[in-house]
Every structure is written in C-alpha cells, then in structure tokens.
Amino acid sequence: MRVDHALVLARLDPLNSGTVTGRQQTLHLPDAGLTVTADLAQSIRADTYPGVRVRIISLQHGVLDTNVFGFTEHGTFTNAEESLAYGERAAAITLYNQDRVFQPDRCHPDRLRDAIRTYITAFTGLAPAPAPAPTPARQDSRIKISAPAPRTGSAPAARSRR
C-alpha cells in the first residue's frame, strides 16, 4: 500500500482547480505557452512527502523552474505534532497518516495555495484563474474521511503459550 497521490493532490488542490492526473496536478497557461505541474515532494524517506513540488514547463523549451513548497513553512497541517509522529515526519504526508491529516481541524492548505499562486504569478507574469468559491459540497468532499467499517464476527481466539 502506498500514499494515494491523486487523492492527496485533489484534497490539497495546490494549483487552484488544476486537473489531477495520476501522480500530479496540471494547470495549462495557454496565453504564455506554459504548463504548471504540482506533485508531492519526496523526502529521503520512502513514502514521506513534506511538501509540494511545482514545475513551470515551457512547451518549447522544457522545464524552466522548479520550487518546493513545504507543509511546515506554510502551516498546512496544524496540531500535527500533537496528533501525528514527532520529529521530521510530523508535518509530512506518509502512508500512516494520509487519512488523518485531512480532518477539518488539521488541514489548512490556503497559505500553501496562496504561496504557489504568488510564485506562478511572479515567474510567469500571469495570474492563474482564481479558484471557485468553495461550496459546502466541494469543501466537504475535499476533507471528508470515511470511517472504517465496523468489525463483524468474534475476535480470533488467543493462542496458548507452551
């Protein structure tokens, strides 16, 4: 089991309504001949993602610039140190916390989105289209976590020690 990149990017929506395809979110800026992609920034640890990597790609010249926006620097996850692992992985998305970090009291991606939007505007000179105002349905679908199914049947019998 791995971190679900598409689900995480859909919940964070770092490019304000870009299209999520596979392991990245894409935003096309046809007036500038550019494409902007966002994906989870890999850390040195397997399946640990402390931020979002944004690339600005020219259709004629290839990758022009890349920048990483960390969750810690932009206050994306609050109360992370109390509810998740302590230390380096506290404000990172991992296999073990990918469902819990998107609860309403823990996930606040607005500052991350604003920083990415400012970066795109400063680099390209074009402001990406603003994100639509969050409707209750859109907001709820972004952060809703399904509860685990209740267990049925009896617990397995304990093994005796010899």
DRENTIPA-514563 format. One record per residue: residue number from 1; residue in one letter; x, y, z of N, C-alpha, C, CB in turn. Coordinates in Angstrom, 1 decimal, always signed. Last residue first. Glycine has a CB too. Layout:
REM residues N
(NUM "A" (X Y Z) (X Y Z) (X Y Z) (X Y Z))
...
This chain:
REM residues 162
(162 "R" (+3.2 -22.3 +25.3) (+3.7 -23.6 +25.7) (+5.0 -23.4 +26.4) (+3.9 -24.5 +24.6))
(161 "R" (+0.2 -20.4 +25.3) (+1.7 -20.5 +25.3) (+2.1 -21.8 +25.8) (+2.3 -19.4 +26.3))
(160 "S" (-2.5 -20.3 +23.1) (-1.9 -20.7 +24.4) (-0.4 -20.7 +24.2) (-2.5 -22.0 +24.9))
(159 "R" (-4.0 -17.6 +21.3) (-3.1 -18.8 +21.3) (-2.6 -19.1 +22.7) (-2.0 -18.7 +20.2))
(158 "A" (-7.3 -16.5 +21.3) (-5.9 -16.3 +21.8) (-5.2 -17.7 +21.7) (-5.9 -15.7 +23.2))
(157 "A" (-9.4 -16.4 +18.5) (-9.1 -17.0 +19.8) (-7.6 -16.8 +20.1) (-9.5 -18.5 +19.8))
(156 "P" (-10.4 -13.3 +17.0) (-9.8 -14.6 +16.9) (-9.4 -15.1 +18.3) (-8.5 -14.5 +16.0))
(155 "A" (-13.7 -12.0 +17.8) (-12.2 -11.8 +17.7) (-11.6 -13.2 +17.6) (-11.7 -11.0 +18.9))
(154 "S" (-16.6 -12.6 +15.7) (-15.9 -12.6 +17.0) (-14.4 -12.4 +16.8) (-16.1 -13.9 +17.8))
(153 "G" (-18.4 -10.3 +13.6) (-17.8 -11.6 +14.0) (-17.1 -11.5 +15.3) (-17.0 -12.2 +12.9))
(152 "T" (-17.2 -7.3 +12.2) (-18.2 -8.2 +12.5) (-17.6 -9.5 +12.8) (-19.2 -8.4 +11.3))
(151 "R" (-16.3 -3.9 +12.6) (-15.9 -5.3 +12.5) (-17.1 -6.2 +12.9) (-14.7 -5.6 +13.5))
(150 "P" (-17.3 -1.2 +10.6) (-17.3 -1.9 +11.9) (-16.9 -3.3 +11.6) (-18.6 -1.7 +12.6))
(149 "A" (-15.1 +0.5 +8.4) (-16.2 -0.3 +8.6) (-16.2 -1.0 +9.9) (-16.3 -1.3 +7.4))
(148 "P" (-13.8 +3.8 +9.2) (-13.6 +2.4 +8.9) (-14.9 +1.6 +9.2) (-12.4 +1.8 +9.8))
(147 "A" (-15.3 +6.6 +7.7) (-15.0 +5.9 +8.9) (-14.7 +4.4 +8.5) (-16.1 +6.0 +9.9))
(146 "S" (-13.9 +8.7 +5.2) (-14.9 +7.7 +5.6) (-14.4 +6.9 +6.8) (-15.1 +6.7 +4.4))
(145 "I" (-13.6 +12.1 +5.4) (-12.8 +10.9 +5.6) (-13.9 +9.8 +5.9) (-11.7 +11.0 +6.6))
(144 "K" (-13.6 +15.1 +3.7) (-14.4 +14.1 +4.3) (-13.6 +12.8 +4.3) (-15.7 +13.8 +3.6))
(143 "I" (-12.5 +17.2 +2.4) (-11.9 +16.8 +3.6) (-12.6 +15.7 +4.3) (-11.9 +18.0 +4.6))
(142 "R" (-13.7 +17.6 -0.1) (-12.3 +17.7 +0.0) (-11.7 +17.1 +1.3) (-11.9 +19.1 -0.2))
(141 "S" (-16.4 +17.5 +0.4) (-15.8 +16.4 -0.3) (-14.3 +16.4 -0.3) (-16.3 +16.4 -1.8))
(140 "D" (-16.8 +19.9 +1.7) (-17.0 +18.7 +2.5) (-16.3 +17.5 +1.7) (-18.4 +18.4 +2.7))
(139 "Q" (-16.3 +21.7 -0.4) (-15.5 +21.8 +0.8) (-15.6 +20.5 +1.6) (-15.9 +23.0 +1.7))
(138 "R" (-18.3 +21.1 -2.1) (-16.9 +21.0 -2.6) (-16.0 +20.9 -1.3) (-16.5 +22.1 -3.5))
(137 "A" (-20.6 +21.6 -0.6) (-20.4 +20.2 -1.1) (-18.9 +20.1 -1.5) (-21.3 +20.0 -2.3))
(136 "P" (-20.4 +24.3 +0.1) (-20.3 +23.3 +1.1) (-20.1 +21.9 +0.6) (-21.7 +23.3 +1.9))
(135 "T" (-17.9 +25.7 -2.2) (-19.3 +25.5 -1.8) (-19.3 +24.4 -0.7) (-20.2 +25.0 -3.0))
(134 "P" (-15.4 +28.1 -2.5) (-15.8 +26.7 -2.0) (-17.2 +26.6 -1.6) (-14.9 +26.3 -0.8))
(133 "A" (-15.2 +29.8 -5.6) (-15.5 +29.9 -4.1) (-15.9 +28.5 -3.6) (-16.6 +30.9 -3.8))
(132 "P" (-12.6 +28.6 -7.8) (-14.0 +28.9 -7.5) (-14.2 +29.0 -6.0) (-15.0 +27.9 -8.1))
(131 "A" (-9.5 +30.2 -7.9) (-10.2 +29.0 -7.7) (-11.7 +29.4 -7.4) (-9.7 +28.3 -6.4))
(130 "P" (-8.5 +32.4 -10.6) (-8.8 +32.1 -9.2) (-9.6 +30.9 -9.1) (-9.5 +33.3 -8.6))
(129 "A" (-6.1 +31.6 -13.1) (-7.5 +31.8 -12.8) (-7.8 +31.5 -11.3) (-8.5 +31.0 -13.7))
(128 "P" (-2.9 +32.9 -12.5) (-3.7 +31.8 -12.8) (-5.2 +32.2 -12.5) (-3.3 +30.5 -12.1))
(127 "A" (-1.5 +35.8 -13.8) (-2.1 +35.2 -12.6) (-3.0 +34.1 -13.1) (-3.0 +36.3 -11.9))
(126 "L" (+1.7 +36.1 -15.3) (+0.2 +35.8 -15.5) (-0.3 +35.3 -14.2) (+0.0 +34.9 -16.7))
(125 "G" (+4.3 +36.2 -14.9) (+3.7 +37.4 -15.1) (+2.2 +37.3 -15.4) (+4.3 +38.1 -16.3))
(124 "T" (+5.7 +33.9 -14.1) (+5.2 +34.0 -15.5) (+4.6 +35.4 -15.9) (+4.1 +33.0 -15.6))
(123 "F" (+6.7 +34.4 -11.5) (+7.5 +33.8 -12.5) (+7.0 +34.0 -13.9) (+7.7 +32.3 -12.3))
(122 "A" (+4.6 +35.6 -10.1) (+5.9 +36.2 -10.2) (+6.7 +35.7 -11.3) (+6.6 +36.1 -8.9))
(121 "T" (+2.6 +33.6 -10.5) (+2.4 +35.0 -11.0) (+3.7 +35.7 -11.1) (+1.4 +35.8 -10.0))
(120 "I" (+3.7 +31.4 -9.1) (+3.4 +31.3 -10.6) (+3.2 +32.7 -11.2) (+2.1 +30.5 -10.7))
(119 "Y" (+4.0 +32.5 -6.5) (+5.2 +32.0 -7.3) (+4.9 +32.0 -8.8) (+5.6 +30.7 -6.8))
(118 "T" (+1.3 +33.0 -5.9) (+2.2 +34.1 -5.9) (+3.5 +33.7 -6.7) (+2.7 +34.5 -4.5))
(117 "R" (+0.4 +30.3 -5.9) (-0.2 +31.2 -6.8) (+0.7 +32.5 -7.0) (-1.6 +31.7 -6.3))
(116 "I" (+1.9 +29.3 -3.7) (+2.1 +28.7 -5.1) (+1.6 +29.7 -6.1) (+1.4 +27.3 -5.2))
(115 "A" (+0.8 +30.8 -1.6) (+2.3 +30.9 -1.9) (+2.6 +30.4 -3.4) (+3.1 +30.1 -0.9))
(114 "D" (-1.9 +30.0 -1.7) (-1.5 +31.4 -1.9) (+0.0 +31.5 -2.3) (-1.8 +32.3 -0.7))
(113 "R" (-1.6 +27.3 -1.0) (-2.1 +27.6 -2.3) (-1.8 +29.1 -2.7) (-3.7 +27.5 -2.4))
(112 "L" (-0.6 +27.6 +1.6) (+0.2 +26.9 +0.6) (-0.3 +27.3 -0.8) (+0.0 +25.3 +0.8))
(111 "R" (-2.8 +28.9 +2.8) (-1.5 +29.6 +2.7) (-0.6 +28.9 +1.7) (-0.8 +29.6 +4.1))
(110 "D" (-4.8 +26.8 +2.5) (-4.9 +28.1 +1.9) (-3.6 +28.8 +1.8) (-5.9 +29.0 +2.7))
(109 "P" (-4.9 +24.3 +3.8) (-4.0 +24.5 +2.6) (-4.0 +25.9 +2.0) (-4.3 +23.5 +1.6))
(108 "H" (-5.2 +23.0 +6.6) (-5.5 +24.3 +6.2) (-4.5 +24.7 +5.0) (-5.2 +25.3 +7.4))
(107 "C" (-6.1 +20.3 +8.6) (-5.7 +20.7 +7.2) (-6.1 +22.1 +6.8) (-6.2 +19.6 +6.2))
(106 "R" (-7.2 +19.8 +11.1) (-5.8 +19.6 +10.9) (-5.3 +20.2 +9.6) (-5.5 +18.2 +11.0))
(105 "D" (-9.9 +19.9 +11.3) (-9.2 +20.7 +12.3) (-7.7 +20.6 +12.1) (-9.5 +20.3 +13.7))
(104 "P" (-10.9 +18.2 +9.3) (-11.1 +19.6 +9.2) (-10.2 +20.4 +10.2) (-12.5 +19.9 +9.5))
(103 "Q" (-8.4 +15.8 +8.2) (-9.5 +16.1 +9.0) (-9.6 +17.6 +9.1) (-9.4 +15.5 +10.4))
(102 "F" (-6.1 +15.1 +6.8) (-7.1 +15.9 +6.1) (-8.4 +16.1 +6.9) (-7.5 +15.2 +4.8))
(101 "V" (-4.6 +13.4 +8.3) (-4.1 +14.8 +8.2) (-5.2 +15.6 +7.5) (-2.9 +14.8 +7.4))
(100 "R" (-5.7 +10.8 +8.2) (-5.9 +11.6 +9.4) (-5.6 +13.1 +9.1) (-5.1 +11.1 +10.5))
(99 "D" (-4.8 +9.6 +5.8) (-6.2 +9.8 +6.1) (-6.5 +10.8 +7.2) (-6.9 +8.4 +6.4))
(98 "Q" (-2.0 +9.6 +6.0) (-2.6 +10.2 +4.9) (-4.1 +10.4 +5.0) (-2.4 +9.4 +3.6))
(97 "N" (-0.4 +8.4 +7.9) (-1.3 +9.5 +8.3) (-2.1 +10.1 +7.2) (-0.4 +10.5 +9.0))
(96 "Y" (+1.1 +6.3 +6.8) (+0.4 +6.0 +8.0) (-0.6 +7.2 +8.5) (+1.4 +5.8 +9.1))
(95 "L" (+2.3 +7.2 +4.5) (+1.4 +6.1 +4.4) (+0.5 +6.0 +5.6) (+2.1 +4.8 +4.1))
(94 "T" (+2.4 +10.8 +5.0) (+3.0 +9.4 +5.0) (+1.9 +8.4 +4.7) (+3.8 +9.1 +6.3))
(93 "I" (+3.2 +14.1 +4.8) (+2.2 +13.1 +4.5) (+2.9 +11.8 +4.3) (+1.3 +13.5 +3.2))
(92 "A" (+4.5 +16.0 +7.5) (+4.6 +15.3 +6.2) (+3.5 +14.3 +6.0) (+6.0 +14.6 +6.1))
(91 "A" (+5.0 +17.0 +10.0) (+4.2 +17.8 +9.1) (+4.4 +17.3 +7.7) (+4.6 +19.3 +9.1))
(90 "A" (+6.5 +15.0 +11.3) (+5.3 +15.5 +11.9) (+4.4 +16.2 +10.9) (+5.7 +16.4 +13.0))
(89 "R" (+8.9 +13.9 +10.5) (+7.7 +13.5 +9.8) (+6.4 +14.1 +10.3) (+7.6 +12.0 +9.8))
(88 "E" (+10.8 +14.9 +12.3) (+10.8 +15.3 +10.9) (+9.5 +15.0 +10.1) (+12.0 +14.7 +10.2))
(87 "G" (+8.9 +14.9 +15.3) (+10.1 +15.0 +14.6) (+9.9 +15.4 +13.1) (+10.8 +13.7 +14.6))
(86 "Y" (+6.2 +12.6 +16.1) (+7.0 +13.7 +16.4) (+8.2 +13.7 +15.5) (+7.5 +13.6 +17.9))
(85 "A" (+3.2 +11.7 +14.2) (+4.6 +11.4 +14.7) (+5.3 +12.7 +15.1) (+5.3 +10.5 +13.7))
(84 "L" (+0.2 +13.5 +15.3) (+1.0 +12.6 +14.4) (+2.3 +12.3 +15.0) (+1.1 +13.2 +13.0))
(83 "S" (-0.8 +15.2 +17.1) (-1.6 +14.1 +16.7) (-0.9 +13.1 +15.8) (-2.8 +14.6 +15.9))
(82 "E" (+1.0 +17.2 +17.7) (+0.3 +16.5 +18.8) (-0.4 +15.2 +18.4) (-0.8 +17.5 +19.4))
(81 "E" (+2.0 +18.0 +15.3) (+3.0 +17.5 +16.3) (+2.2 +16.7 +17.4) (+3.9 +18.6 +16.9))
(80 "A" (-0.2 +19.1 +14.1) (+0.4 +17.8 +13.6) (+1.3 +17.2 +14.6) (+1.2 +18.1 +12.3))
(79 "N" (-1.7 +21.3 +14.5) (-1.7 +20.3 +15.5) (-1.1 +19.0 +15.1) (-3.2 +20.0 +15.9))
(78 "T" (-2.0 +21.9 +11.0) (-1.9 +22.3 +12.3) (-2.1 +21.2 +13.3) (-2.9 +23.5 +12.6))
(77 "F" (-0.6 +21.9 +7.9) (-1.2 +21.0 +8.9) (-1.0 +21.5 +10.3) (-0.6 +19.6 +8.7))
(76 "T" (+0.4 +24.2 +6.7) (-0.7 +23.4 +6.0) (-1.4 +22.5 +7.0) (-0.1 +22.6 +4.9))
(75 "G" (+2.3 +26.3 +7.1) (+1.2 +26.0 +8.1) (+0.1 +25.2 +7.5) (+0.7 +27.3 +8.6))
(74 "H" (+4.4 +26.6 +5.4) (+3.1 +27.3 +5.0) (+2.0 +26.9 +5.9) (+2.8 +27.0 +3.6))
(73 "E" (+6.5 +25.2 +6.4) (+6.7 +26.6 +6.1) (+5.4 +27.3 +5.9) (+7.6 +26.8 +5.0))
(72 "T" (+5.3 +22.5 +6.4) (+5.7 +23.2 +7.7) (+5.8 +24.7 +7.4) (+7.0 +22.7 +8.2))
(71 "F" (+5.1 +21.9 +3.7) (+3.9 +22.0 +4.5) (+4.2 +22.7 +5.8) (+3.3 +20.6 +4.8))
(70 "G" (+7.0 +23.6 +1.3) (+6.9 +22.7 +2.4) (+5.6 +23.0 +3.2) (+8.1 +22.9 +3.3))
(69 "F" (+7.4 +23.7 -2.0) (+6.7 +24.4 -1.0) (+6.4 +23.4 +0.1) (+5.3 +25.0 -1.6))
(68 "V" (+10.0 +23.9 -4.3) (+9.3 +23.0 -3.4) (+8.7 +23.9 -2.3) (+10.2 +22.0 -2.7))
(67 "N" (+10.3 +24.5 -7.8) (+10.3 +25.0 -6.5) (+9.5 +24.1 -5.6) (+9.7 +26.5 -6.4))
(66 "T" (+11.7 +25.0 -11.0) (+11.1 +24.1 -10.0) (+11.3 +24.7 -8.7) (+11.8 +22.6 -10.1))
(65 "D" (+11.6 +26.1 -14.4) (+11.9 +26.3 -13.0) (+11.2 +25.3 -12.2) (+11.6 +27.8 -12.5))
(64 "L" (+11.4 +25.1 -17.0) (+12.1 +26.4 -16.8) (+12.5 +26.6 -15.3) (+11.1 +27.5 -17.2))
(63 "V" (+11.5 +22.3 -19.0) (+11.4 +22.8 -17.6) (+12.1 +24.1 -17.5) (+11.9 +21.7 -16.6))
(62 "G" (+11.0 +23.2 -22.5) (+11.1 +22.2 -21.4) (+10.9 +22.9 -20.0) (+12.4 +21.5 -21.4))
(61 "H" (+10.6 +24.9 -24.6) (+12.0 +24.8 -24.0) (+12.1 +23.8 -22.9) (+12.4 +26.1 -23.5))
(60 "Q" (+7.9 +24.9 -25.5) (+9.0 +25.0 -26.5) (+10.4 +24.6 -25.9) (+9.1 +26.3 -27.1))
(59 "L" (+6.3 +24.9 -23.3) (+6.0 +23.9 -24.3) (+7.1 +23.9 -25.4) (+4.7 +24.3 -25.0))
(58 "S" (+7.9 +25.1 -20.2) (+7.6 +25.7 -21.4) (+7.3 +24.7 -22.5) (+8.8 +26.7 -21.9))
(57 "I" (+6.8 +24.6 -16.9) (+7.3 +23.9 -18.1) (+6.9 +24.7 -19.3) (+6.8 +22.5 -18.2))
(56 "I" (+7.4 +24.7 -13.6) (+6.9 +25.5 -14.7) (+7.6 +25.0 -15.9) (+7.2 +27.1 -14.4))
(55 "R" (+6.5 +22.7 -10.8) (+7.4 +22.9 -12.0) (+6.7 +23.8 -13.0) (+7.8 +21.5 -12.7))
(54 "V" (+6.5 +22.2 -7.4) (+5.8 +22.9 -8.5) (+6.9 +23.1 -9.6) (+5.2 +24.2 -8.1))
(53 "R" (+6.0 +19.9 -4.9) (+7.0 +20.4 -5.8) (+6.2 +21.0 -7.0) (+8.0 +19.3 -6.3))
(52 "V" (+5.0 +20.1 -1.5) (+4.5 +20.0 -2.9) (+5.6 +20.6 -3.8) (+3.2 +20.7 -3.1))
(51 "G" (+6.0 +18.2 +1.4) (+5.6 +19.4 +0.7) (+5.1 +19.0 -0.8) (+6.7 +20.4 +0.6))
(50 "P" (+7.0 +15.8 +2.5) (+6.9 +17.0 +3.3) (+6.4 +18.3 +2.6) (+8.3 +17.3 +3.9))
(49 "Y" (+6.3 +12.6 +2.3) (+6.2 +13.8 +1.5) (+6.0 +15.0 +2.3) (+5.0 +13.6 +0.4))
(48 "T" (+7.3 +9.4 +2.3) (+7.2 +10.5 +3.2) (+7.3 +11.8 +2.3) (+8.3 +10.5 +4.3))
(47 "D" (+8.0 +7.0 +1.0) (+6.6 +7.3 +1.2) (+6.5 +8.4 +2.2) (+5.9 +6.1 +1.6))
(46 "A" (+11.3 +6.8 +2.4) (+10.3 +6.2 +1.5) (+8.9 +6.6 +1.9) (+10.4 +4.7 +1.4))
(45 "R" (+13.1 +9.7 +3.0) (+12.5 +8.5 +3.5) (+11.4 +8.0 +2.5) (+11.8 +8.8 +4.9))
(44 "I" (+13.9 +12.0 +1.8) (+14.8 +10.9 +1.8) (+14.2 +9.6 +2.2) (+16.1 +11.3 +2.6))
(43 "S" (+10.8 +13.0 +0.2) (+11.9 +13.2 +1.1) (+12.9 +12.0 +1.0) (+11.4 +13.4 +2.6))
(42 "Q" (+9.1 +14.3 -2.7) (+9.7 +13.1 -2.0) (+10.8 +13.6 -1.0) (+10.2 +12.1 -3.0))
(41 "A" (+6.4 +16.3 -3.1) (+7.9 +16.4 -3.0) (+8.4 +15.2 -2.1) (+8.4 +17.7 -2.4))
(40 "L" (+3.8 +15.6 -5.2) (+4.3 +15.6 -3.9) (+5.8 +15.5 -3.9) (+3.7 +14.3 -3.1))
(39 "D" (+3.4 +18.1 -7.8) (+3.3 +16.7 -7.3) (+3.9 +16.8 -5.9) (+4.2 +15.8 -8.3))
(38 "A" (+2.2 +20.2 -10.4) (+2.4 +20.0 -8.9) (+2.4 +18.6 -8.6) (+1.4 +20.9 -8.1))
(37 "T" (+3.0 +22.1 -13.3) (+2.6 +20.8 -12.7) (+3.0 +20.9 -11.2) (+3.3 +19.7 -13.3))
(36 "V" (+2.0 +24.2 -15.8) (+2.5 +24.2 -14.4) (+2.0 +22.8 -13.9) (+1.9 +25.4 -13.6))
(35 "T" (+2.9 +25.2 -19.0) (+2.2 +24.2 -18.2) (+2.8 +24.2 -16.9) (+2.2 +22.8 -18.9))
(34 "L" (+2.8 +27.9 -21.4) (+3.4 +27.2 -20.3) (+2.4 +26.2 -19.7) (+3.8 +28.2 -19.2))
(33 "G" (+2.1 +29.9 -23.2) (+2.7 +28.7 -23.7) (+3.4 +27.9 -22.6) (+3.7 +29.1 -24.8))
(32 "A" (+0.6 +32.0 -22.2) (+2.1 +32.1 -22.1) (+2.8 +30.9 -22.7) (+2.5 +32.2 -20.6))
(31 "D" (-2.0 +31.2 -22.8) (-1.5 +32.6 -23.2) (+0.0 +32.7 -23.1) (-2.1 +33.6 -22.3))
(30 "P" (-2.3 +28.7 -21.5) (-2.1 +28.8 -23.0) (-1.6 +30.1 -23.5) (-3.4 +28.4 -23.6))
(29 "L" (-1.4 +27.2 -19.0) (-1.5 +28.6 -19.2) (-1.2 +28.9 -20.7) (-0.4 +29.4 -18.3))
(28 "H" (-2.7 +24.4 -17.2) (-2.3 +24.9 -18.5) (-2.5 +26.5 -18.6) (-3.0 +24.3 -19.7))
(27 "L" (-1.8 +22.5 -14.6) (-2.6 +23.7 -14.9) (-1.9 +24.2 -16.2) (-2.5 +24.7 -13.7))
(26 "T" (-2.1 +19.3 -12.9) (-1.6 +20.1 -14.1) (-2.5 +21.3 -14.3) (-1.6 +19.2 -15.3))
(25 "Q" (-0.8 +17.2 -10.5) (-1.9 +18.1 -10.8) (-1.3 +19.0 -11.9) (-2.4 +18.9 -9.6))
(24 "Q" (+0.2 +13.7 -10.4) (+0.4 +15.1 -10.5) (-0.8 +15.9 -10.8) (+1.5 +15.5 -11.5))
(23 "R" (-0.2 +11.0 -10.7) (+0.6 +11.4 -9.6) (+0.9 +12.9 -9.6) (+1.9 +10.7 -9.5))
(22 "G" (-3.2 +11.0 -12.4) (-2.2 +10.1 -11.8) (-1.5 +10.7 -10.6) (-1.2 +9.8 -12.9))
(21 "T" (-4.1 +14.2 -12.6) (-4.0 +13.0 -13.4) (-2.9 +12.2 -12.8) (-3.7 +13.4 -14.9))
(20 "V" (-6.1 +16.9 -11.9) (-5.3 +15.9 -11.2) (-5.3 +14.6 -12.1) (-5.9 +15.5 -9.8))
(19 "T" (-6.0 +20.1 -13.1) (-6.5 +18.8 -13.3) (-5.6 +17.8 -12.7) (-6.7 +18.5 -14.8))
(18 "G" (-6.6 +22.9 -10.8) (-5.9 +22.3 -11.9) (-6.5 +20.9 -12.1) (-4.3 +22.2 -11.7))
(17 "S" (-7.7 +24.4 -8.7) (-8.5 +23.9 -9.8) (-7.8 +23.4 -11.0) (-9.5 +24.9 -10.2))
(16 "N" (-5.1 +25.4 -7.5) (-6.4 +26.0 -7.6) (-7.1 +25.6 -8.8) (-6.2 +27.5 -7.6))
(15 "L" (-2.8 +23.8 -7.1) (-2.9 +24.7 -8.3) (-4.2 +25.4 -8.5) (-2.5 +24.0 -9.5))
(14 "P" (-3.3 +22.2 -4.8) (-2.3 +23.3 -4.8) (-2.3 +24.2 -6.0) (-0.9 +22.6 -4.8))
(13 "D" (-5.3 +20.5 -3.5) (-5.6 +21.4 -4.7) (-4.6 +22.5 -4.7) (-7.0 +22.0 -4.6))
(12 "L" (-5.6 +18.7 -1.4) (-4.8 +19.9 -1.2) (-5.1 +21.0 -2.3) (-3.3 +19.6 -1.2))
(11 "R" (-7.3 +16.7 -2.6) (-7.6 +17.4 -1.3) (-6.9 +18.7 -1.1) (-7.4 +16.4 -0.2))
(10 "A" (-5.8 +16.0 -4.9) (-7.2 +16.5 -5.0) (-7.7 +17.2 -3.7) (-8.2 +15.4 -5.3))
(9 "L" (-3.5 +15.1 -3.7) (-3.4 +16.3 -4.5) (-4.8 +16.9 -4.7) (-2.8 +16.1 -5.9))
(8 "V" (-4.5 +12.8 -2.4) (-3.8 +13.9 -1.7) (-3.8 +15.2 -2.4) (-2.4 +13.5 -1.3))
(7 "L" (-5.4 +11.3 -4.7) (-6.3 +11.7 -3.6) (-5.8 +12.9 -2.8) (-6.6 +10.5 -2.7))
(6 "A" (-3.0 +10.9 -6.1) (-4.1 +11.6 -6.7) (-5.1 +12.1 -5.7) (-4.9 +10.7 -7.7))
(5 "H" (-1.4 +9.5 -4.2) (-1.0 +10.8 -4.7) (-2.2 +11.6 -5.3) (+0.1 +10.7 -5.8))
(4 "D" (-1.7 +7.6 -1.7) (-2.5 +7.9 -2.8) (-2.3 +9.3 -3.3) (-4.0 +7.6 -2.5))
(3 "V" (+1.1 +5.8 -0.6) (+0.4 +7.1 -0.5) (-0.4 +7.3 -1.8) (+1.3 +8.3 -0.2))
(2 "R" (+0.5 +2.2 -0.8) (+1.3 +3.4 -1.0) (+0.4 +4.6 -0.7) (+1.9 +3.5 -2.4))
(1 "M" (+0.8 -1.2 +0.0) (+0.0 +0.0 +0.0) (+0.9 +1.2 +0.0) (-1.0 +0.0 +1.2))
